[in-house]
Amino acid sequence: MTSTAPPASAAPTAFAAVDLGATSGRVIVGRVGQGGLDLTEVHRFPNTPLRLPTGLYWNLPGLFQGVLDGLREAAGTGPVASVGIDTWAVDYGLLDADGALLGLPHHYRDDRTRGLAERVRDQVGARRLYGITGLQHLPFNTVFQLAAARDSAQLAAARTLLLVPDLLAYWLTGSVGAEITNASTTGLLDVRTGTWSRDIAAATGIDPALLPPLREPGTPAGALLPHVTAATGLAPGTPVVAVASHDTASAVAAVPATGAGAAYISCGTWSLAGLELDAPVLTEESRAAGFTNERGVDGTVRYLRNIMGMWLVEECRRAWAAQGRPVALAPLLTAAAGAEPLAALIDPDAPEFLAPDDMPATIAAACVHTGRRPPAEPGAVIRCVLDSLALAHRRVLHRAAELAGRDITRVHLVGGGSRNALLCQLTADATGLPVVAGPAEATAIGNVLLQARARGLVGGLAEMRQLVAETKQLRHYRPQGDGRGWAAAEARLAAGSGRPLISGAGR
């Protein structure tokens, strides 16, 4: 490979990465050059959903103000070459003919699609949907959210649909487009051709004129508008780059895998486990197992399954704090490490864990349902969650390897979950595979590197990943034990659940 890196004497170039998660947003300045890759968080702000009489919404104007504040902090660190935005998937805003936002975007945990997604799936045909889109059946996929809004005044007045990162980019630049890694999560993209599917739009009653032109990661998304540069202090004409705007796609781009045989787990609010492939897997077995085929960088396919992730832990902590007994994470994990292993297990994919009012009580009820004694102390509850996540990682990765015809020799665990040493070790033990943990900031790194690549500072995916491997601290976990205890635990959980542990009803 011919390197596109600048001469060693060149000063590092700074890029602003806007990274919005389900609970907070931040702006990070990443500097690339001289074989180095450095990140500095310059601003963090909360992402608090709004419960209104008509449902659960994202406070997108508030988030946009947080983005502007963060870009102003980024400008204060020196020249910024470009800006990139990544967020969660599936949620969208509607624009009218004047380009004005028609109401706040709904939150994917809003329950307005409950039952409707199944009706749409049955109407169109589950196999037809999967054969075109390659997506795991998730009740909040964009296509189902649009079906729920079919008779609304907002949809009748809409002229353009923009997913959340594309909407923020539009507010920054005035330019309309749809970055393809996020578009691939909507249930409206043909995974084989990489184009919007008019067949699915027609079958679900969605006007294809709502869907904007597609953009590939690393392509221009416009330049900052004059009032944005005035508000932030960034240079006039600063470009916004369409990075892999689905946060998982950016995270996978930064997985430091430098050879064959790698699987990945991007672990944060969700735990997304799978493989990077050259082509989608659209078999009936894959559909029945609930695997999704989402677009990655350079036309790759993120073949994965969504698992409820550290949301389970954070919701337990939130419930305990509401009861007047806040529990810091570090002592909680220490207590979990000392708790009895595999004593109680849950299926993180079970729908009752999507948005419960009381997560510890929901976990206890699930344990009772499967014939296990529910954990009582917080440490035991968290051990139940982590054991269950590790077991889910095991069955998802093993099944992905079978369905894709691949061998897995190691697992790369990135994202916030990579800081959790207990989860990393349990994942190694459960899968029987070595786990390479880190970087925790994989999403922001992928965002920054795709901007750097657009500027010609790094080459393709292999060069990007090599740079991550050389510059970021990684931790290694070897599997302990022979795995028979995990296999027995999985059999017990399956028997108690009374249903397949891998099915089409996930995330």
C-alpha positions in Angstrom: 0.0 0.0 0.0 1.2 3.5 -0.9 0.9 5.7 2.1 -0.7 9.1 1.8 0.7 10.3 5.1 2.3 13.7 5.1 6.1 14.2 5.6 7.2 13.8 9.2 7.9 17.5 9.5 4.2 18.4 8.8 2.3 19.7 11.9 -0.7 17.6 12.9 -4.0 18.6 11.4 -7.0 19.2 13.7 -10.5 17.9 13.1 -13.7 18.4 15.1 -15.7 15.3 15.7 -19.3 15.7 16.9 -20.4 12.5 18.6 -23.9 12.3 20.0 -24.9 9.3 22.1 -28.2 8.3 23.7 -27.3 10.1 27.0 -24.8 12.7 26.2 -23.1 14.5 23.3 -19.6 15.8 23.0 -17.2 17.5 20.6 -13.8 16.1 20.3 -10.7 17.6 18.6 -8.6 15.0 16.9 -5.2 15.7 15.6 -3.6 13.5 12.9 -0.1 13.7 11.7 3.5 12.6 12.2 2.3 9.0 12.8 0.2 10.3 15.7 -3.5 10.3 16.6 -4.5 12.3 19.6 -8.0 13.2 20.9 -9.1 15.9 23.3 -12.6 16.3 24.5 -13.4 20.0 24.5 -17.1 20.0 25.3 -19.7 17.6 26.7 -23.4 18.2 27.2 -26.4 16.1 28.3 -28.8 14.4 25.9 -32.1 14.3 27.9 -35.2 13.1 26.1 -38.5 15.0 26.5 -41.6 13.2 27.6 -44.5 15.2 26.0 -48.2 14.4 25.9 -47.8 13.0 22.4 -44.8 10.8 23.1 -41.0 10.6 23.8 -38.8 13.0 21.8 -35.3 14.1 21.3 -34.6 17.8 22.2 -32.8 18.3 18.9 -32.6 22.1 19.1 -31.0 21.8 22.5 -28.5 19.3 21.1 -27.7 21.6 18.2 -26.9 24.4 20.7 -24.6 22.0 22.4 -22.9 21.2 19.1 -22.4 25.0 18.4 -21.0 25.5 21.9 -18.6 22.6 21.3 -17.5 23.8 18.0 -16.8 27.2 19.6 -14.6 25.4 22.1 -12.9 23.5 19.3 -12.1 26.8 17.4 -10.5 28.0 20.6 -7.9 25.3 20.4 -6.6 26.5 17.0 -7.4 26.0 13.3 -9.9 23.2 12.5 -9.7 21.6 9.1 -13.2 20.1 9.0 -16.2 18.9 11.1 -17.8 15.5 11.1 -21.0 14.3 12.8 -22.0 10.8 14.1 -25.1 9.9 16.1 -27.4 6.9 16.8 -29.5 5.4 14.0 -33.1 5.3 12.7 -34.5 8.5 14.2 -35.4 11.3 11.8 -36.8 14.8 11.3 -39.2 16.0 8.7 -38.7 19.3 6.7 -41.5 21.2 5.0 -41.2 22.9 1.6 -39.4 25.9 3.2 -36.8 23.6 4.9 -38.3 24.1 8.4 -38.4 21.3 10.9 -41.9 19.9 11.4 -41.8 19.0 15.1 -39.3 17.3 17.3 -37.9 13.9 16.2 -39.4 11.0 18.1 -37.1 8.9 20.3 -36.7 5.3 19.2 -37.8 4.1 22.6 -41.2 5.7 22.1 -43.9 3.0 21.9 -46.0 4.3 19.0 -44.7 1.4 16.7 -45.7 -1.3 19.2 -47.6 -3.9 17.3 -47.5 -1.9 14.1 -44.1 -3.1 13.0 -45.3 -6.7 13.0 -48.4 -5.7 10.9 -46.2 -4.0 8.4 -43.8 -6.9 8.3 -46.7 -9.3 7.7 -48.3 -7.1 5.1 -45.1 -6.7 3.0 -43.6 -10.1 3.9 -40.8 -10.7 6.2 -38.7 -12.5 3.6 -39.2 -9.8 1.1 -38.2 -7.1 3.6 -35.1 -9.0 4.6 -34.2 -9.9 1.0 -34.1 -6.3 0.0 -32.9 -4.5 3.1 -31.0 -7.2 5.0 -32.1 -5.7 8.3 -32.9 -7.4 11.6 -36.6 -6.8 12.5 -36.5 -4.0 15.0 -39.8 -2.4 16.0 -38.3 1.1 15.7 -36.6 0.9 12.3 -37.4 4.1 10.4 -39.7 2.3 8.0 -42.0 1.3 10.9 -41.8 4.8 12.5 -43.0 6.2 9.2 -45.8 3.7 9.0 -46.9 4.9 12.5 -46.9 8.5 11.2 -48.7 7.7 7.9 -51.9 9.6 8.7 -50.2 12.5 10.5 -50.4 16.1 9.5 -46.6 16.3 9.8 -46.0 13.6 7.2 -48.6 15.1 4.9 -46.7 18.4 5.0 -43.2 16.9 4.8 -41.1 17.3 1.7 -37.8 15.9 3.0 -36.7 13.3 5.6 -33.4 13.7 7.3 -31.9 11.3 9.8 -30.5 12.9 12.9 -26.9 13.4 11.8 -28.0 14.6 8.4 -30.4 17.0 10.0 -27.7 18.5 12.1 -25.4 18.7 9.1 -28.2 20.5 7.2 -28.5 23.1 10.0 -24.8 23.7 9.9 -24.5 23.9 6.1 -27.9 24.2 4.4 -27.0 21.1 2.3 -29.4 18.2 2.1 -28.2 14.6 1.9 -28.3 11.1 3.5 -25.1 9.4 4.6 -25.3 5.8 3.6 -24.2 4.0 6.7 -27.0 5.5 8.7 -29.4 5.3 5.7 -28.8 1.5 5.7 -30.5 1.3 9.2 -33.8 2.7 8.0 -35.3 -0.4 6.3 -35.6 1.7 3.1 -32.2 1.0 1.5 -31.5 -1.9 -0.9 -28.5 -3.5 0.8 -27.4 -5.1 -2.5 -27.3 -1.9 -4.7 -26.7 0.7 -2.0 -29.7 2.7 -3.3 -33.1 3.7 -1.9 -35.6 0.9 -2.4 -38.6 2.2 -4.3 -40.2 -1.2 -3.9 -40.2 -1.0 -0.1 -41.2 2.6 -0.1 -44.2 1.8 -2.3 -45.2 -1.3 -0.3 -45.2 0.7 2.9 -46.9 3.8 1.5 -43.9 6.1 1.8 -43.3 8.8 -0.8 -39.8 8.1 -2.2 -39.5 11.9 -2.9 -38.9 12.3 0.9 -35.6 10.4 0.7 -32.6 12.7 -0.1 -29.6 12.0 -2.2 -27.2 9.5 -0.7 -23.6 10.3 0.4 -20.7 7.9 1.0 -18.5 8.3 4.1 -15.7 10.7 3.5 -17.5 12.9 1.0 -18.4 16.6 1.3 -21.6 17.5 3.1 -21.3 21.3 2.5 -19.5 24.2 4.2 -20.5 26.0 7.4 -23.0 28.7 6.9 -21.9 32.3 7.7 -24.0 32.5 10.9 -22.5 29.2 12.1 -19.0 30.5 11.6 -19.9 33.7 13.3 -21.3 31.8 16.3 -18.5 29.3 16.6 -15.4 31.2 15.5 -14.5 28.6 13.0 -13.0 29.8 9.7 -15.4 30.8 6.9 -15.9 27.9 4.5 -14.9 25.2 7.0 -16.1 22.0 5.4 -18.4 19.4 7.0 -17.5 15.9 6.0 -20.1 13.1 5.8 -18.2 10.7 8.0 -19.7 7.3 8.8 -22.5 9.0 10.6 -24.0 5.9 12.2 -21.9 5.8 15.4 -21.4 2.1 15.1 -20.1 2.4 11.5 -17.5 4.9 12.7 -16.6 2.7 15.6 -16.1 -0.4 13.3 -13.9 1.7 11.0 -11.6 2.3 14.0 -11.4 -1.4 15.2 -7.7 -2.1 15.3 -7.9 -5.4 13.4 -4.8 -5.9 11.4 -5.4 -9.4 10.0 -8.0 -12.0 9.1 -10.2 -13.7 11.7 -11.4 -10.7 13.6 -14.9 -10.2 15.0 -16.0 -7.0 16.8 -18.2 -5.9 19.6 -19.0 -2.2 19.8 -20.2 -2.0 23.4 -22.0 1.0 24.8 -25.7 1.6 25.4 -26.1 -1.2 22.8 -23.7 -4.1 22.3 -23.3 -4.7 18.6 -21.5 -7.9 17.8 -20.6 -9.2 14.4 -18.3 -9.4 11.4 -17.2 -7.1 8.6 -18.0 -8.7 5.3 -17.7 -7.9 1.6 -21.3 -8.9 0.8 -24.5 -9.2 2.7 -25.8 -12.6 4.0 -29.5 -12.7 3.0 -30.4 -16.3 3.7 -33.5 -17.4 5.4 -31.4 -18.8 8.3 -29.8 -15.3 8.7 -33.2 -13.6 8.8 -34.6 -16.1 11.3 -31.6 -15.6 13.5 -32.2 -11.8 13.5 -28.9 -10.7 11.9 -28.6 -7.4 10.2 -26.6 -6.3 7.2 -25.7 -2.6 7.5 -23.4 -0.6 5.3 -19.9 0.2 6.4 -17.0 2.2 5.0 -15.9 1.5 1.4 -19.0 -0.7 0.6 -18.3 -3.2 3.4 -21.2 -4.8 5.3 -21.5 -4.8 9.0 -23.0 -8.2 9.6 -24.1 -8.0 13.2 -26.8 -8.5 15.8 -28.0 -5.8 18.2 -27.9 -6.8 21.9 -29.1 -4.7 24.8 -25.8 -3.4 26.2 -24.6 -1.3 29.1 -28.1 0.3 29.1 -29.0 -2.4 31.5 -26.3 -1.4 34.0 -27.1 2.3 33.7 -30.8 1.8 34.1 -30.2 -0.3 37.2 -28.1 2.6 38.6 -30.7 5.1 37.7 -33.4 3.1 39.5 -31.3 2.7 42.6 -30.5 6.4 42.7 -34.2 7.2 42.4 -34.7 5.0 45.5 -32.2 7.1 47.4 -29.2 4.7 47.2 -26.9 5.9 44.4 -24.2 3.4 43.5 -21.0 4.5 41.8 -19.9 2.2 39.0 -16.4 1.2 40.3 -17.5 -0.3 43.6 -20.5 -1.9 41.8 -18.1 -3.7 39.4 -15.9 -4.8 42.3 -18.9 -6.3 44.0 -20.0 -7.9 40.8 -16.6 -9.5 40.4 -17.0 -11.1 43.8 -20.5 -12.3 43.2 -21.4 -15.9 42.3 -20.8 -16.5 38.6 -23.7 -17.6 36.3 -26.1 -17.8 39.3 -28.8 -15.8 37.5 -29.1 -15.1 33.8 -31.4 -13.1 31.6 -31.8 -12.8 27.8 -30.8 -9.1 27.1 -32.8 -9.3 23.8 -36.1 -9.8 25.6 -38.5 -6.9 24.8 -39.2 -6.1 28.4 -35.7 -4.7 28.8 -36.2 -2.0 26.0 -37.8 0.7 28.3 -38.8 -0.6 31.7 -39.7 1.7 34.6 -37.7 -0.3 37.1 -34.8 -2.2 35.6 -33.7 -4.2 38.7 -37.3 -5.3 39.2 -37.6 -6.3 35.6 -34.4 -8.3 35.9 -35.7 -10.0 39.0 -39.0 -10.9 37.3 -37.2 -12.4 34.3 -35.0 -14.5 36.6 -38.1 -15.9 38.3 -39.7 -16.6 34.9 -36.8 -18.7 33.9 -36.8 -20.6 37.2 -33.7 -18.9 38.8 -33.5 -17.2 42.1 -33.3 -13.4 41.4 -30.2 -11.6 42.6 -30.8 -9.5 45.7 -27.8 -7.2 46.2 -26.7 -4.6 43.6 -23.4 -6.4 42.9 -25.2 -9.6 42.2 -27.6 -7.9 39.9 -24.8 -6.4 37.9 -23.0 -9.8 37.8 -26.2 -11.2 36.4 -26.2 -8.5 33.7 -22.5 -8.9 32.7 -22.7 -12.7 32.7 -25.8 -12.4 30.5 -24.1 -10.0 28.1 -21.1 -12.2 27.8 -23.3 -15.2 27.1 -25.1 -13.1 24.4 -21.8 -12.2 22.9 -20.9 -15.9 22.8 -24.0 -17.1 21.0 -24.2 -14.1 18.6 -20.6 -14.4 17.4 -20.7 -18.1 17.1 -23.9 -18.0 15.1 -22.5 -15.1 12.9 -19.5 -17.2 12.1 -21.7 -20.1 11.1 -24.0 -18.1 8.9 -21.3 -16.2 7.2 -19.0 -19.2 6.8 -16.1 -17.5 8.6 -13.6 -18.5 11.3 -13.1 -16.2 14.2 -9.7 -16.2 15.9 -10.1 -13.1 18.1 -12.6 -10.5 19.3 -12.1 -6.8 19.3 -14.2 -5.1 21.9 -14.4 -1.3 21.5 -16.4 1.5 22.9 -17.2 2.4 26.6 -17.6 -1.3 27.5 -13.9 -1.9 26.7 -13.1 -0.1 30.0 -15.0 -2.8 31.9 -12.3 -5.3 32.6 -14.8 -7.8 34.1 -17.0 -7.7 31.0 -14.0 -8.2 28.8 -12.7 -11.2 30.7 -16.2 -12.7 30.9 -16.5 -12.3 27.1 -13.2 -14.0 26.5 -14.3 -16.9 28.8 -17.7 -17.2 27.3 -16.6 -17.1 23.6 -13.4 -19.1 24.2 -11.6 -16.5 22.2 -9.0 -13.9 23.1 -10.4 -10.4 23.5 -8.5 -7.3 22.5 -10.1 -4.4 24.4 -10.0 -0.8 23.1 -10.0 1.9 22.1 -12.9 3.2 24.2 -13.2 6.2 21.9 -13.5 4.1 18.8 -16.5 6.1 17.4 -14.8 9.5 17.7 -11.5 8.0 16.3 -13.4 6.7 13.3 -15.1 10.0 12.8 -11.7 11.9 12.9 -9.9 9.4 10.7 -12.5 9.6 8.0 -12.1 13.4 8.0 -8.3 12.9 7.8 -8.7 10.5 5.0 -10.9 13.0 3.1 -8.0 15.4 3.4 -5.5 12.9 2.2 -3.6 12.4 5.5 -4.3 8.6 5.8 -5.2 5.9 3.3 -7.8 3.2 3.3 -9.3 1.2 6.1 -6.2 -1.0 6.6 -4.0 2.1 7.1 -6.5 3.7 9.4 -6.7 0.6 11.6 -3.0 0.2 11.6 -2.6 3.7 12.9 -5.1 3.0 15.7 -3.3 -0.2 16.6 0.0 1.7 16.8 -1.1 4.7 18.8 -3.8 3.5 21.2 -3.4 1.4 24.3 -5.0 -2.0 24.0 -5.6 -4.6 26.7 -5.6 -8.3 26.1 -7.7 -11.0 27.8 -7.2 -14.7 27.4 -10.1 -17.1 27.9 -10.0 -19.0 31.2 -11.6 -22.4 31.7 -12.9 -24.8 29.1 -16.2 -23.2 28.3 -18.4 -26.1 29.5 -19.9 -23.9 32.3 -21.0 -21.3 29.7 -22.5 -23.9 27.4 -24.4 -25.4 30.3 -25.6 -21.9 31.4 -26.8 -21.2 27.9 -28.7 -24.5 27.8 -30.4 -23.6 31.2 -31.3 -20.2 30.0 -32.8 -21.5 26.7 -34.8 -24.1 28.6 -36.1 -21.5 31.1 -37.0 -19.0 28.4 -39.1 -21.4 26.4 -38.1 -19.7 23.2 -35.0 -19.5 20.9 -32.4 -17.2 22.3 -31.5 -15.9 18.8 -34.5 -14.9 16.9 -35.7 -12.0 14.8 -37.0 -9.9 17.7 -33.9 -8.1 19.0 -32.6 -4.7 19.9 
